[in-house]
Amino acid sequence: MKQRWNILAAALAIALLASGSVALAGHGGGKGHAKATKVFTLDPSTHGNPEGVASSNHGRVFFVGATGDGTIYRGTIDNPTVSEFIPGGAGKSAIGLEVAGGKLFVAGGMTGKVFVYKLRTKELLATFDTGSGAFLNDLVVTRKGDVFVTDSFRPMLWQITAAQVRARSGTPVGIPVEPEIHYTAGQFNLNGIVARKGGRQLIVVQTNEGKLFRVDLRRGATNGRVIQQITADPLPGGDGLLLDRGRLIVVQGSPARLQFLKLKADATRAELRATRTDPTLRGPSTVDRAKNLYLVVNADFATSTTPFTVSGLPRRDEH
């Protein structure tokens, strides 16, 4: 198991070292916003590189997942220490995270599984298995309660219906993404995902090629979806995505930065509006919004320097 995750860390490091243009540093704040970067430390940092983050309680509480054994950490925006919350174990991993309806949804990477926990009790409510050969990377929960999951190794999006979540059982449905999205074996393909229009439209990023795609879910369409590449400058190493204040935020690991894009023409085009970096960023993987902060996980697969951290960058309007 340990050897497998060492291989995974090396592969992720290669994927995240793809570089783009020089980034501009961003600091400061404004009225009603945090004015300085905060650093949150995972204690203990003994469960492998962190990857995903999800906030709850109006952005005051957040959760971070560990790749090595699926440990879930819990932090608050007024405490610099992020502590163990749900123990991990053999055969688990925590990559993408999402909080919805009092539940924590976890994309399980190479396990091929999605884990669902009840936050109040920490109980594992359900495990949904997509089979072998997977790398379930990120997920989103729509307003209806449907779950969509990216698979970096298999050319597929996976759907877990709201009814399956309620029943705590069921087989995820695979939505093929080829030929519109070309998959390269041995590389990290689809990664971050967000939902628009109540879940009828998904935006995904392809890490190895730096491309954005719009996925429209339509009845009667081929395989139940229409896929179109979004016209945008390349985003090599694009990882986590976030929609906030009319902007699509894309995390890039190297150089370490957040890219703020404006979606235009019904998300058929995306224009770069701002770039932010911060000296505390170390191989960032994903982002979520807190009350006054952008919470950016420092996965740091390139060096795996401990203790692992989450950077809380001041959340402000980007133009």
Phi, psi and omega in degrees: 000313181299318180298320180300317181287333173296319177296317179300316181299319179295318179296319179295322180300317179298316182295323185275352182273000174299134186245161177230210183285167180294135181267156178257137180290143178231128181221178173092191182189205181198187182300128179081008182235154172297146185253349182219153178292138173254151176239125179251130185252130178282122184228115000275156179264060189240015185241022181093171183299138174285159182220301186259162178213144177211138183253161177210183178054049179058035175082007180272337181239145177216160183233144181230137180256149178253135183288328190294315184219011176080012176301139176249127176261156176232134178223167173232155187287350179254012180228126184286351182255131177252120190251160176300137182236305176242120182296147174269197180177174179300138178081011178239158173201150180235112179252268178281144179233151174207137176252131178202133175059036180076009181242152174249121179259133186231122172279126192262024173058231184288350176292338183074014186240153170248126180256140180235121181246149170270117188295323185296323184249351184069011183288138173281108185279321186201154172229123180250126189250125178261359178099185186275166177081012187266163156219090179285114195257312183214162181210162177220145177248124183278172179299330178283347180098003175285147181245130176241133188233135174274148177236115185285337185258332180247138185286073188206143160258143181248137179243130170246119186285160177300324178296321177294321177298315179297321181281346181064026179198164179134162180261124178302146179264130179272131176249107183294144180247349173275152010271355185298323178247112182281127178261138176250123181297142177080004178237164177272113184266249181296145186222260184294153181211141172222162182242145175232168175052045177068019180098000178281344179227133179245145172245129180230156178240141178257112189298311188291333181251355177066031183251151173253144178227147172256128180243112177263127180265112186226138174290139178086348178282164178302123182056021176074017180205157172237126185244133180221133175290136178276129178289116183197158173297149181302145179235068185300135182076012180305133187236254182289150178238153175210135171262125182206126176053043177076010179240146169263119180261128180243127178270133173239138186278324181210114357295150185285114185194165171248132177251128180256117182241148175260121176281133183228161177052053179056045176062031171266343176226155176219128181248133178289126181249332181198157176227135178232138171232174177200142182297345180275349182286132178224099180053056184295149183246319184204173187215147169218164181262139171252194184302306181234016188226155161262121179269115184243119181281128176268088182293324174049049179292339182290322183237339181051042179285127178258155001285150176283153186222165169238130179267129176258093182275139179307130180268118181213170177293136177247131181235000000 
